[in-house]
Amino acid sequence: MQVTAEKICSFSNPLSSPHEVNGSIYMVSENGDILIMTNELKIDTRMGGQPSSITIERDHTVIYIADMAHQAITYKQLNQLQQQSNLNQEAAKDFVTEYEGMPFLGPNQVIISYININAIYFTDSGPFGETSVENPIGSVFMVDLDGQEIKPTALAYRCLAHPSGLALSHDEKNLFVSETCENRIIRFVLTSSGIYAFSVYHQFSGRFGPTALVISQSDFLYVARFEFSVGNEHDMGLISVLNPQGQLLENILIPGSPEITGMCFSVIKPTFLYLTDNSNGCNRLLKCMIPLEDKDEEKKKKDKDSYKVK
């Protein structure tokens, strides 16, 4: 399936981690800015460092930042530019900076849960190349926000080859992680005893590896299959769609966008998928309509049942 992507805006530095809040799109730039796109692109906060992703609390008051350069998860109050005219210069505060006395390599992606456990999850990969197939020392951590002490718990410690993207299933019992350099998706399952077990959920072949992940309204896992652009504007972006059993349903092709770094579905219009793409030095926020999600409820349930393993 091939879809057409509409360019919403562009920026001078690489973009990632789009999030929709009240109709606006927040995202981060490699130069240290948190950006907001409403009617026009504006800088919400100049962070410094190198923010690689953000996650926003459900009440939209606090934003958590994975900062690769500061090797930390930080947080700050969210600034709604549509309500405030001045650039938010409030410094982010450290949330977690180490695990058992050891500094992080550099957090890559961060996500928050609300249902089963009020927690923050994040991958720790360091800059690209620091963890690899030959040196699989990446980790996945969880921080219980309701715990007596704010400290990370290792779900997988120094055993992954560049863990990057994260997504939670709708019931939040499954945490999906892109292990980019092994070209596969890892699934962490919250067991009845309250511990996490993990295994390979889906193994890909071809292209460099999965990066961004997002769960759709149909509980399908959308996987951005990253490939380095080589100067050809016609290079294809590829998003693979997996059903809840880990089976491949569809490959979605997006012309000119092989370096997808972030994805989020619109809360207002769940058939719209927002993408950050940095292919060939063109750092863009894109929007495309996903036909797979454009179903009435009865047809969606019927189709979803047909994807189950018999």
Secondary structure, 3 states (H helix, E strand, C coil): CECCCEEEEEECCCEEEEEEECCEEEEEECCCEEEEECCCEEEEEECCCCEEEEEECCCCCEEEEEECCCCEEEEEECCCCCCCCCCECCCCEEEECEECCEECCCEEEEEEECCCCCEEEEEECCCCCCCCCCCCCEEEEEEECCCCCCCEEEEEEEEECCEEEEEECCCCCEEEEEEHHHCEEEEEEECCCCCEEEEEEEECCCCCEEEEEEECCCCCEEEEEECCCCCCCCCEEEEEEECCCCCEEEEEEEECCCCEEEEEECCCCCCEEEEEECHHHCEEEEEEECHHHCCCHHHHHHHHHHCCCC
